């Protein structure tokens, strides 16, 4: 599939997806549910690494190595197909990401027969010119009563599966379930419906040999624990089982969002040196770290230029590059980036009084602060060019990864391959953004307001209740009241900007800088485009960051946030009562698209930003609306 085609086998293409979807939606271990076929993306050890273009971003690679180990050598994009080849039978047309059919159980749409696809009852109908039409058929089907003329009928995936919190995924145990446990009956199974609706109590599986039958309602919820077998520890994308799994298997539907949650790391490509050649060498240090002479440098530069890796390195001679490498090795230059904190260096660049103004992946311009909000905002930076790199490091099932720095509190991360990976899938986004830094003195005064402290206590109690309900350490992971304020302002602006900037709301993302643990306290938001697979910008977002436009948009956003269409319920929401992670916030006023928010719409409260019906004493912009 785009970023490569997906295959049932090495020779059967089955469709296309965008490269970015192989990180966020259809990565290793994820199911791809197509109209006539369902497949699982196999582990990255099955991918053709040589077809995957590398992505260079030193800081992010360091963060990936911290999680997965020092053996990780690179981050790479999914394989890209050869668009120039029009022959679907050529080797170039078969470039893609390997998949295999899953679930293995198929259902005939005519007679309802349930069987595994390799049981000899089904065959693949391949469509080379329209890969998305590739499907399985039930050979010589005679209808449910076996009284129809024999002819091929379409077979579709059985839409029930088992998954567990340890990241395992398995076929639904049809024989075990219909017979109420382990049984020696080997009769054929059939799936049928008994009512007009498709509720689980109207969906049945029946054994032709012993007439045992059972509806699917008993496979979910509390009843599922009694009627389903123990988890077998299956990883279908790795072709292996983990016999040590002790989690309860749960019934899930094919296509359910809780069957695959990606775990990713991201970083902005920022300049770490004023000297362009030093920056280039640092960015591509993985290519230069082992060189011992200028002759090796010359050969490496040829390879980098030929494969379009490290753009701009061809502007410098091998001798110049070698001098920088030698200086780094001797400690005369800062060397490679090893910071474990990804956002810290970004913040340092954004608040630099003289930020780098022109770099291959970073072009910034300081602009004036809106006159009306000079008390709250200290400076605004227009980022006319930026690049964000995302890396996939694993995934979870059933439960999404929790916001915690303690690995023991997170659902176990399922692996991308059988052994320790030496590379990870990655993608990059080229775009533009607006950075807003808020006044530290104004924030310090605001944090001391009793009404703000009361909201902070309420949110913290809701946070503790939410974590206790999930058997997590209650005090850990709370980002602080400053973060909640910045996060809410960001969401309000994203909703307003999306109406005017030319990008849809799901293509605008945020990065919140609210860490107060260090000497240099952070207080800023970056709102930027995340239009995946784009190599340029529309310019509309940066234009709206200029003082006259930002003042108008911020004024509109704040006014719009004062009253929600769900008020008074929204403004009166108490996180302590329902153990939630937000206060006065909902889909009608503050929530953003999941692709935009870095906290999954948690830790939001518009009462901290503007006066609301329930609270008019905690607003950061109380008198300046």
Phi, psi and omega in degrees: 000156193313144203078007183126155174273156178258147186230144167284322173221188183291350184234006183241099176288143183233002177153185182226146168223164178285151180305321182295331181292339178284357172253317191262337188228316189237039181287183179307129181091351181270152178266139176247108186264104179259169185305322185240002188206148173230132182227159175246134178287128184280166183297158185292346175289347176265349181283154176276096185302324183294341178270358184260109181296135180286152175240132182257124172198098190301315183296318181291321178298323177297318179294322178295317180297326179297325182274314189261346179116159183289351181286347179292118185263331187200166170245137187223146175284156175300156181298139181256130180287160178277104183290343184280344182276124179258359181266109183292349181262358183282162179295326180295326182288346182264009177289126180177196181255129184287140176223169172218153182299136175198133004291162181284339182274131179242156178236128176287129183286345181266307186256353179075010182297135177250126177196162176288149186293339180259021181277359180090002181261349183235156173219157182273131171258103186276144176229095185295317185279339175230078187305329182293348179268359176300134185205169171262148174230149174273114185291129173055047178293140180244019178084171185294331179259005178057038180236014180257157175301136183292125174201160182293139177232147180297143175240132183241159180297139170293130195268022179237139183220172172242141177216158177223167184294342179277007176091012180270152180219135185216162173296152174292135183280076188301313182293315179300316186290313184291332180265003177071024179142190180296132184210150181272358181295132180242023181294161178291150180250148177225147180247131180213167181245144183246358182215178183285328181271164180256030174293154187298332179288348177259004180251127188232152169237138186226144176264125181292331186280313185248003178063014175292139178213157184200140176272165188276356182298331183275007180260359184234161179069209182296326180295332182298326180298328182273335188253356181248149180286171177292156179294135179271359179071037186273134170245094184295335181281348180245357182057046179212164179237149177244098185292350184271001183294131179242015179276152175285134175281139180240144177286132176227158179265146175299127182095355179294141183291339182275008178275348181198116175242117180288147171248115186234159170237146180221154178208150174271140175282109183238152178288131180251359180210149178283338182269118184303321183290324176296318179299316180298315180295320178295320179297322182256031187299330178301332180276337187251353191298332185255003184289147183237358180203165180293335179293320176294322179300317180300317180293319181294319180299321178300318180294317181296318180292318181298321183263012177057038176258139179060064180305134178103346182292336180288351179282351184240149181282157176304324179296318180295318179295318180298322178300319179292317179300315181297320180293322178294316181296329180274356180083008181284338175240153187309338178081199184284158180278127180233013180298134177281334180275124182279320186280335183304307178297328177295316179299318180299323179289319183293326184265002177299127179302330177235073184295151175306133187257341181209118181209152186308327182242011185207116177228113185240159178209122177288143179226168183286157180273140177306131185304320185292339187238029180292337178290327185263330185249131181264324176198158180230136180237128177267120179259097184283341178210126175209164179225131175248134178246131179242139179234134176269124183246350180169192179203166174232165174233159177070307180240139177286153177300132181275157179279084181212144177275355181265111182301333181290343182264353182265151173303142181305133181278121178284145185280158178273342181206174184291316180257181176297126186289142173257002171203162179226151176292144181211163175217162179226150181234128173257131183197208183216165182197173177233126176252128179239122176255130182265153186291125184293321180294318179297322179292319179299319178293319181296321182295341181272353181293131181304322180295326178291317179295327177293318177295321178300317179295319180295316179294321180294322177293321175296321177299315180295318178296321180296319182285324177297323179296339180252014177060042178247160177298118192295325186278342186282152169087357180285124187280348179099158185292330178296317179299318181300318178298308182299319180297318180293316177302317180301314181297318180297320179289321179301316180297324181283318181297324183298336181284342188233341194275347181099349175258149174283160187300326182288347180265002178252132183235172182229154167225122183259129178248094185228023181285123180246012184282335182266180179293322181266092183293139180264147177199077182201165176227143173244121176248121187216164179280147177225046180283096186298146179072009179265138180257007181211192180228160176273340181084348185291325182290315180298320180300324181283352178276351178292151193309312184294325180281318181296322178298315180295315182292321178294321177298316179296318182296318181292319178296319181294331184279345184295320180234127179256147179295346177262005176292149007275355183301318183294310184292336182265003183296128181248114183295338180292326186288319182251012177052050180254179185245022175211158179250252182281082181199141178201181182294335183281342186230324193229327185298146179242173177299148181300329179288343182269326190268136180272356180234020177055044178060034174252160177060063179226143175196109182287345176295339176282343184259312183225158174296137178242177181297331185261339185210115180244014184247002185244007188284128176293327178254039188306312186251008185242038179256000000 
